[in-house]
């Protein structure tokens, strides 16, 4: 795998990648800086949940490719691709972990 291809796969081109990157940045900030308004523990729960939920959704979204047969109406054959959501075990586990951490963070905020 080339470095350019690797960096291209890290592009923020879907909502779940944005959620994962935002969660990762907030998690890093909560480990290194004192946060105002929330405790660092609450922010770590929310940011960790966002990170794991985004990672799980990234795992669940796969690129499906197929060859379109030639047709008189649409032209010659073509390689088609689309992103589809096809859940697998690891993706669902990451989603559940992320959702649980987010709920625990919200409960921690409500309890004060």
Secondary structure, 3 states (H helix, E strand, C coil): CCHHHHHHHCCCCCHHHHHHHHHHHHHHHHHHCCCCCCCHHHHHHHHHHHHHHHHHHHHHEEEEEEEECCECCCECCEEEEEEEECCCHHHHHHHHHHHHHHHHHHHHHHHC
